[in-house]
Amino acid sequence: MKSGMQLIALGLNHRTAPVEVREKFSLSPDTIREGLKKLYKYEHLQEAVVLSTCNRSEIYAVVSRGCSNALASFWGELNKTECSQEFFQQYTYKYEDEDCIEHLLRVTASLDSLVIGEGQILSQVKHAYAIAQNAGATGTILNLMFNRAIAAGKRVRTETRIAFNAVSVSYAAVELAKGTFGDFSNSSVLLFGAGKMAELTATHLMSHGLKTLYVANRHIERAEQLADKYGGKAVDLNDVFELLDKVDIIITSTGAPHYVIYKWEMVHVMAARQGKPLMLIDIAVPRDVEPDVGCLAGVKLYNIDDLEAVVDDNLHERQREAIRAQRIIQEEVDALLERFNYLSMQPVMAQLTDKAEFIRERELKRAMRKLPELTEEEYKVVDKMTHMIVRKMLRDPMRMVNNTAGTSRERVLKFAIRKLFKLQEESIDE
């Protein structure tokens, strides 16, 4: 990596910020995409990837060394929130250079997740990287780092048993409900949402013998698809509150940017239930259920942060595998650092190769003007021969350049090569 550049990860997650803070920094793919397209406005921000999930909001960036304030400014504009220094100290973390690399690899391998071993984070990192690439916000550094992180995530899942018998957020939600209701053979559940999380929740519910499943979603056709798959019934959002005096449990996991269940609505629902208790489990970020709903008599309201106790019960086996996974992470970090060392030598290597190729092509054209009788096949033989001469002449210098990358000899060797071959000076990578 060029000496004037710095890798930084800035973010918050389930360990540093409660859900009421995290939901304010939950970003849609469209918001992220549009924000990254404006990266050029920040002079000291060279590359960036934004990762936003229910349990974390992070920016990985390449910045001019000593200019991390540019990243904080970008964070604030992206989230349309002015963050004080106290906010950053209380809720966020920052990792630099090697620590940044290790953090991303741990995130991608699910070692930093609420649920160690969960499978969604790898695809979420892939999606975040794809958005940044399509927005033109990545370059050599983050392309190398994210490709290595994704490969490391796959290695951890295939070479360890960290994902074996792993719980998920949806599993934890069902376990939480099971603690109150036992089995679900006499219970009815309403799912708000029909996405991946809702589908996983439905799977766990039905495996425990759920009697009745209802699915409500903004797009009724998606609700119908999910309900049909599990023998449930789709409900139009306009009719959903007529149903709430009948169900035992409501589990919400929509992508709505606002509450879908408000206290004033639930006051009428609880009156109609005539004292029958109701459990609500809100696993969405931003939250789907207005927090004051939990103050109503007969209501038990849980959010995603309340699932941690359930997750901890299933943690011991995966912690042993996490030790093995960490060894893989360290191997990948070391390999990536070695690649970054070579980047510092790439400009001079490219200049030397380009100059040699320019001379080869020029002399080949001169020779061909004196040999007009050569056939096309004969020309190819000569062209290949000159190409191989240049390649073999440069092989040893290139190896020496690679071997000195990141060492005390690097600067001296760069200077010598530029002087010997009269290459252009490039102070930016010194």
ZIFENQUI-V102029 format. One record per pair of residues at least 4 apart in sequence whose ideal C-beta (glycine too) atoms are under 6 Angstrom apart, sorted by the first residue. I is the first residue (numbers start at 1). J is the second residue. Records with the same first field share a line. If there is no record, write none. Layout:
BEGIN
I->J + J
END
This chain:
BEGIN
1->5 + 340 + 343
2->429
4->65
5->62
6->63 + 65
7->97 + 100
8->61 + 63 + 68 + 71 + 96 + 100
9->58 + 60 + 95 + 100 + 103
10->59 + 71 + 94
11->57 + 58
12->16 + 17 + 57 + 91 + 92
13->55 + 56
14->55 + 114
16->91 + 93
17->21 + 22 + 91
19->23 + 303 + 304 + 305
21->91
22->285
23->285 + 286 + 287
25->57 + 79
26->52 + 285 + 286
27->31 + 32 + 52
29->131
32->50 + 131
33->131 + 135
35->78
36->132 + 135 + 137
37->135
39->45 + 48 + 137
42->70 + 74
44->63 + 64 + 67 + 70
45->61 + 63 + 70 + 74
46->62
47->62 + 138 + 139 + 141 + 142
48->59 + 61 + 137
49->60 + 128 + 129 + 132 + 142
50->59
51->58 + 128
52->57
53->124
54->285
55->114
59->75
61->71
62->141
63->67 + 70 + 71
76->81 + 82 + 83
83->87
87->91
88->92
95->99 + 100 + 103
96->100
101->333 + 336
102->333
104->149
105->149 + 152 + 329 + 332
106->111 + 112 + 329
107->112
108->122 + 125 + 149 + 153
109->153 + 156 + 325
110->117 + 118 + 121
111->322 + 325
113->118 + 121
115->167 + 168 + 311
116->318 + 322
117->162 + 163 + 166 + 318
118->166 + 168
120->124
122->153
126->150
129->146
132->137 + 138
133->138
138->142 + 143
142->146
144->339
148->332 + 336
152->332
155->159 + 328
156->160 + 325 + 328
157->163
160->321 + 324 + 325
161->321
162->318 + 321 + 325
167->171 + 172 + 311 + 314
168->200
169->283
170->197 + 200 + 201
171->204
172->307 + 310 + 311
173->251 + 281 + 283
174->204 + 205
175->310
176->310
177->181 + 249
181->187
183->208 + 209
184->208 + 209 + 210
185->209 + 211
186->211
187->211 + 248
188->212 + 247 + 248
189->205 + 213 + 249
190->214 + 247 + 250
191->198 + 215 + 251
192->216 + 252 + 254 + 260
193->198 + 253 + 254
194->198 + 215 + 217 + 222 + 223 + 226
197->253
198->253
201->251
202->230
205->210
206->210 + 230
213->230 + 232
214->233 + 235
215->223 + 226 + 227 + 232 + 234
216->235 + 237 + 240
217->222 + 223
220->236
223->227 + 234
224->228 + 234
227->232 + 233 + 234
235->239 + 240 + 243
244->269
245->269 + 272 + 273
249->279
250->280
251->281
252->282 + 284 + 288
253->283 + 284
254->260 + 284 + 288
256->260
259->290
260->288
261->289
262->290
263->290 + 292 + 293
266->270 + 293 + 296
270->296 + 298
277->298
278->299
279->300
280->289 + 301
281->302
282->287 + 288 + 289 + 303
283->304
284->288
289->293
293->301
294->301
302->306
307->311
315->319
341->405 + 406
342->402 + 405
344->405
345->349 + 401 + 405
346->350
347->426 + 429
348->414 + 417
349->401
351->423
352->421
356->390
360->386 + 390
364->386
374->378 + 379
394->398
404->409 + 410 + 413
405->410
409->413
416->420
418->423
END
